[in-house]
Amino acid sequence: MGNGETTVEKESSTQTALDIPWNVVVHNDPVNLMTYVTMVFQRVFGYSKARAQKHMLEVHQHGRSIVWTGVREPAESYVEQLQAYLLLATLEKSQ
Amino acid sequence: MTVEVTRTADGLRLARLDLFFVELLRQIPLSADPRDCDAARDRIYPVASNDPEAAEANEEWRTYVHPELKELFTTATDAVREDLEDFEQLDESQENWAFEVPALHFDQWLNVLNQARLALAARFEFQESEMSQNGPQTIETVRDLSLFQVHFYGFLQECLLQDLAG
């Protein structure tokens, strides 16, 4: 019985860690063109042009934009895709 | 100095290129290479997190993701380098060359032009004010020339993006 309880606790703990939402953050840099950043958001996330432009302007005006939030594995994949387009993208735990 | 840009059935044609612009185009693959510049390498190959506690995750990122990025960037650079072997001399003046960016390679060109602009900006520490202006008024130093390169490559990117946007 004791072992069973321990197992449940571990599974619960692991599940909680996996459930923590992660943010995909794009940071401003003075080099990437605004039109290029917009195109990348449309391609990577399938965003509409209006939504992609909103995030692009947020990056440009505020220095960063959270472009996606969700579980870690796809968040890492998105960061890799954005870096493949040479955007300055990072991963952070959602508050 | 005038560069003529037109869309053809097969790509984006640059004409009326003098030897200066021919050389700028030929410099794209070399400019995209971070070589000995740590700042350029760090910009082209960033880590996954800015969190000081994410050192282990960032090390894994360097181990597993950076080689994939490097392969992608190298493949794109090889395609651009091969394209750059096809300049067309239109007359004997040395002031009238043409070159076509193949439509099939627009994505590779966008990528490599971006690598080059980012690497040059990191290497020469260009400031936001320098990037937002129209480029240097005169070219007297290597830094001036590099800033001009960054602006010229940005102009090419805009042409490609306009075409991709239809």
Contacts between the chains, C-beta under 8 A, distances in Angstrom:
chain1	res1	chain2	res2	distance
A	29	B	43	7.8
A	29	B	118	7.6
A	30	B	121	7.1
A	30	B	126	7.2
A	30	B	127	7.3
A	30	B	128	4.0
A	30	B	131	4.2
A	30	B	132	7.2
A	31	B	114	7.7
A	31	B	117	5.1
A	31	B	118	5.2
A	31	B	121	4.8
A	31	B	126	7.9
A	31	B	131	6.4
A	31	B	150	7.4
A	32	B	114	6.9
A	32	B	118	7.9
A	33	B	154	6.2
A	33	B	157	5.8
A	33	B	158	6.6
A	33	B	161	7.1
A	35	B	158	6.7
A	35	B	161	4.8
A	35	B	162	8.0
A	35	B	165	7.6
A	36	B	110	7.0
A	36	B	114	7.1
A	36	B	157	6.3
A	36	B	161	6.0
A	39	B	161	6.3
A	39	B	164	6.9
A	39	B	165	7.4
A	76	B	48	7.0
A	79	B	48	5.9
A	80	B	65	5.4
A	80	B	68	7.3
A	80	B	69	7.7
A	83	B	45	7.9
A	83	B	46	6.1
A	83	B	65	7.4
A	83	B	69	6.2
A	84	B	69	6.1
A	84	B	72	5.6
A	85	B	111	7.4
A	85	B	114	7.7
A	86	B	44	6.8
A	86	B	111	7.0
A	86	B	114	4.6
A	86	B	115	6.5
A	86	B	118	6.0
A	88	B	43	7.6
A	88	B	46	6.0
A	89	B	46	7.5
A	90	B	46	7.3
A	90	B	47	7.4
A	90	B	48	6.2
A	90	B	49	5.3
A	90	B	50	5.4
A	91	B	48	5.1
A	91	B	49	5.3
A	92	B	49	6.5
A	92	B	50	7.4
A	92	B	51	6.5
A	93	B	51	7.9
